[in-house]
């Protein structure tokens, strides 16, 4: 049985905050970004283990969360709410 990977468990080592112009944005660390790319490559080759499928899903969910938060931050800075 595969263990569920919670996206929040990836945050301590996978998150960095980056200042871009007047925006403070959430980004993946190089380590987590590289891991995501490795998993995507394995998925493309149809070579993911069940554990890696869960890990990739968790990273993907975290990516969606960061993208949403960053979009909200950018919209507020640009005068849209």
N, C-alpha and C positions, 0 to 999 in steps of 0.2 A: 504494500500500500504506500502511495506517495504522500509525502507531507506537503500541506498547503504552504506556499510561500506568501507571506503577507507583504504587500508593498511597503508598509511602514517599517518593516525590518531591514529594508535596503537603505533607508535614509541616513543612518549614522555614518556609513562609509561611502554612500553613493551620492550625497548632495553637496553642492557647493553653491555659494551665493556670489554672483558676479555683477559688478557695477559696469553698465554699458551706457555711456552718456549720462543722462539723468535718471536712468532706470536701474533698480536693483532687482535682478532676476534670479530665479532658481534654475540651476543647471546640473546635469550629471557630472560626477567626477570623471576623469579620463578612464579610470579603472572600470566604472560601471558602464560607461559608453562603449568601451572596448568589449566588455562582456556581452552587452546587448548585440553588438555587431557579430561577435563569434556565434551567438545563439541564432541570429538571423541567417548567417551563412549555413549553419548546420540544418536549420529548418528548410532552407532552399534546396539543400542536398538530401532532404528527407532522412536526416540522421539524428534527430533529437530523441533523447531518452524521455520517459514520462516525467522525471524530475525536472529536466531542462524545459519541457513544455510549460510546466507550472512556473518555473523561474522566469521564462520569457513573458508569460502572461502578466506576472507581477511587475516586471520592469516596464512592460507596455502600459499597464494601468498607471504606474507612477509617472511615466512620460506624459500621459494624457492629463493627469492632475497638474503637473508642472506647466504644461502648455496652457491650460485654462487659467491658472493663477497668473502666469506671465502676461497673458492677453488682458486680463482684468487690470493688472498693474499698468500696462501700457495705455489702455483706454482711459484710465483715470488721470494719468499724467498728461495725456493729450486732450483732456477736457471733456471726455465722454464718460457717462456713468451708467 
